[in-house]
Amino acid sequence: MVRAVRFMWTMNNGDIPCDKEICHSRGNTTCVTLDHIKPMAHKENMADMKNKGRGSTNDQRGDKSSSTKLSRDKVIDIREMYRTCDMTHQNIADIFGVSRETVSYIIENKTWKQ
């Protein structure tokens, strides 16, 4: 399975260079118009995304993120369950419908920092 934008680029221009990813020059990530997409280094793509006011580089984190599955209250519950219950990260992940890694990162304060 491959994203439509990557498929369109590859079908029309060949392989995407291994050190590049597809950048949407107009900021519309659903657009697959060849004139609006181009390969770009990750660092450049992230800077471009920030300049367009998109993505988590613009403090769209936690409850502000449109892709979040958790609320701040659920994160607090996850940490409390881990602290007070004899449960594995996977058990907690299953309850909240997220990955074990997500729970681990929350407990280790790598994400949803306190």
Secondary structure, DSSP 8 states (H G I E B T S, - for coil): ---HHHHHHHHHH----TT-EEEETTS-TT---GGGEEEE-HHHHHHHHHHTT-SGGGS--GGG-TT----HHHHHHHHHHHHHS---HHHHHHHHTS-HHHHHHHHTTSSS--
